[in-house]
Protein backbone atom coordinates (compact mmCIF):
# COMPACT_ATOMS: atom_id res chain seq x y z
CA UNK A 1 0.00 0.00 0.00
CA UNK A 2 1.13 3.49 -0.81
CA UNK A 3 0.21 6.87 0.57
CA UNK A 4 -0.44 9.30 -2.29
CA UNK A 5 0.12 12.93 -1.40
CA UNK A 6 -1.88 14.37 -4.25
CA UNK A 7 -1.15 18.02 -3.47
CA UNK A 8 2.55 17.35 -4.07
CA UNK A 9 2.32 14.54 -6.61
CA UNK A 10 4.33 12.11 -4.47
CA UNK A 11 3.71 8.61 -3.14
CA UNK A 12 5.30 6.75 -0.24
CA UNK A 13 5.30 2.98 0.36
CA UNK A 14 3.64 2.05 3.67
CA UNK A 15 3.51 -1.76 3.91
CA UNK A 16 2.30 -4.89 2.15
CA UNK A 17 0.00 -5.85 5.05
CA UNK A 18 -3.37 -4.05 5.10
CA UNK A 19 -3.74 -4.95 8.78
CA UNK A 20 -0.59 -2.98 9.57
CA UNK A 21 -1.98 0.02 7.69
CA UNK A 22 -5.24 0.11 9.67
CA UNK A 23 -4.04 -1.13 13.05
CA UNK A 24 -0.66 0.58 13.33
CA UNK A 25 0.09 3.14 10.62
CA UNK A 26 -3.16 5.13 10.78
CA UNK A 27 -3.21 5.20 14.59
CA UNK A 28 0.25 6.77 15.00
CA UNK A 29 0.15 10.38 16.18
CA UNK A 30 2.70 11.46 13.55
CA UNK A 31 0.59 9.91 10.80
CA UNK A 32 -2.61 11.46 12.08
CA UNK A 33 -1.01 14.90 11.91
CA UNK A 34 1.54 14.54 9.10
CA UNK A 35 -0.48 12.35 6.69
CA UNK A 36 -4.13 12.76 7.64
CA UNK A 37 -3.57 16.40 8.66
CA UNK A 38 -5.83 16.12 11.69
CA UNK A 39 -5.09 19.64 12.95
CA UNK A 40 -5.60 21.19 9.52
CA UNK A 41 -8.91 19.38 9.00
CA UNK A 42 -10.16 20.44 12.43
CA UNK A 43 -9.22 24.06 11.65
CA UNK A 44 -10.92 23.90 8.26
CA UNK A 45 -14.10 22.47 9.76
CA UNK A 46 -14.10 25.28 12.33
CA UNK A 47 -13.51 27.96 9.67
CA UNK A 48 -15.50 26.62 6.69
CA UNK A 49 -18.01 24.25 8.26
CA UNK A 50 -18.51 20.53 7.84
CA UNK A 51 -18.49 19.17 4.32
CA UNK A 52 -21.54 17.91 2.49
CA UNK A 53 -21.59 14.81 0.32
CA UNK A 54 -19.41 15.33 -2.77
CA UNK A 55 -17.38 18.19 -1.28
CA UNK A 56 -13.78 18.48 -0.16
CA UNK A 57 -11.45 21.13 1.20
CA UNK A 58 -9.00 22.26 -1.47
CA UNK A 59 -6.21 24.81 -1.51
CA UNK A 60 -6.69 27.49 -4.16
CA UNK A 61 -4.44 27.53 -6.06
CA UNK A 62 -3.56 23.89 -5.67
CA UNK A 63 -0.10 23.39 -4.12
CA UNK A 64 1.15 21.38 -7.09
CA UNK A 65 0.28 24.39 -9.27
CA UNK A 66 2.21 26.83 -7.11
CA UNK A 67 -0.13 27.46 -4.17
CA UNK A 68 1.25 27.87 -0.65
CA UNK A 69 -1.09 25.43 1.08
CA UNK A 70 -1.65 27.99 3.85
CA UNK A 71 -4.91 27.45 5.72
CA UNK A 72 -6.23 30.79 4.43
CA UNK A 73 -6.04 29.48 0.85
CA UNK A 74 -8.46 26.59 1.45
CA UNK A 75 -12.06 26.65 0.41
CA UNK A 76 -14.85 24.17 -0.15
CA UNK A 77 -14.86 22.53 -3.54
CA UNK A 78 -16.22 19.70 -5.61
CA UNK A 79 -14.71 16.32 -4.78
CA UNK A 80 -15.27 15.23 -8.41
CA UNK A 81 -13.22 18.19 -9.67
CA UNK A 82 -10.49 17.54 -7.10
CA UNK A 83 -10.28 13.86 -8.05
CA UNK A 84 -10.14 14.80 -11.73
CA UNK A 85 -7.25 17.20 -11.07
CA UNK A 86 -5.49 14.55 -9.00
CA UNK A 87 -5.97 11.91 -11.69
CA UNK A 88 -4.62 14.20 -14.39
CA UNK A 89 -1.65 15.10 -12.24
CA UNK A 90 -0.79 11.48 -11.44
CA UNK A 91 -1.14 10.55 -15.10
CA UNK A 92 1.28 13.31 -16.11
CA UNK A 93 3.78 12.15 -13.49
CA UNK A 94 3.59 8.53 -14.67
CA UNK A 95 3.84 9.49 -18.34
CA UNK A 96 6.85 11.69 -17.62
CA UNK A 97 8.55 8.89 -15.70
CA UNK A 98 7.78 6.41 -18.49
CA UNK A 99 9.25 8.74 -21.12
CA UNK A 100 12.36 9.22 -19.00
CA UNK A 101 12.91 5.43 -18.85
CA UNK A 102 12.28 4.82 -22.58
CA UNK A 103 15.47 4.16 -24.55
CA UNK A 104 16.28 6.68 -27.27
CA UNK A 105 14.72 5.89 -30.64
CA UNK A 106 11.87 3.72 -29.28
CA UNK A 107 8.54 5.02 -30.61
CA UNK A 108 5.78 5.99 -28.19
CA UNK A 109 2.86 3.58 -27.87
N, C-alpha and C positions, 0 to 999 in steps of 0.2 A: 504494500500500500504506500502511496505517495501523498504528501501534502502539497497541493497546488496553491501557490500564493499568486492569485490571478492579477492583483494590482501591480505586481512586479514581474510577472511572466516567468516565475521560477518554480521548480518543484524539488521536494526533498523526500528521500526514501525514509519511511518510518519503520516498517517491519513486514515480514511475510505473514505473521499470525494476526488474524483479525481480532482474536481475543485480547492480545497485547494492546492493540490500538484502543479498544473500548475500555478495558479494565485498568490499564496502566497509563498509556500515553495521554489520553484525553482527561485524565483525572489529575495530572501533574499541574501544580500551580503555575510553573513557567509556561506550560502549553496553554493553559486557560488564558493567560494574559498575552503571551507572545504570539500564539497561533490563532486562538479563538477571539482574541482582543476583548476579553470580558469587560475591562474598564471602559474601553471605547464604546462598546455596544451599550453599556449602562448609561454613559453620558449622552449618547445619541438618542436613546429612548427618552431620557429626561428632557432633552432639548427639542426633539422633533416628534415625540409621541411614538406609541407602539405601531408597528407595521401592520398593514392589512394584507390579506392574501394577494400574492402576486407582486408585492413590493419588496424593495431592499433599500439599504442605505448605501449611497454611492458618492465617492468624492468627485467633485466637479471643478476642474477637469480631473479625469482619471489619472492616477499616479503614473501609470505606464506611458501616458501621453504628456507628461511634464507637470502634473499637479503636485502639490506639496503633501497632500494627505492630512493636512491639519484639520482638526475637528470642525473648524468653522467652514470648511469647504464641502462638508457632507450635506446632502439633502436626501429626500425620499425620491425613489425612482422605480421604474418598471423592472422587475426581476427578469422578464423576457428580454428586454433590451440589454441589461447587464450580462446575461448569459450569452447573448449574441456577440457582444463585444469581446467577452472572454474567449469564446470559441474562435472568433476571428484572430485574436491575438495569439492563442496557442497554435493555431494552424500556421500562422506566419512564422512563429518560432521553429516549429517542426520542419517546415519547408526550407527555411534558411539553414538549419542544421543539416538537412538532407543534401542540399546543394553544396554545402561546404565539404561533405564527405565524398561526393561524387568525383571519380577520377576525371581528369581533363579529357575532353573529346567524347565523353559518353553522352548521347542525346537524352533529353528529359523525357520522362514517360507521361 
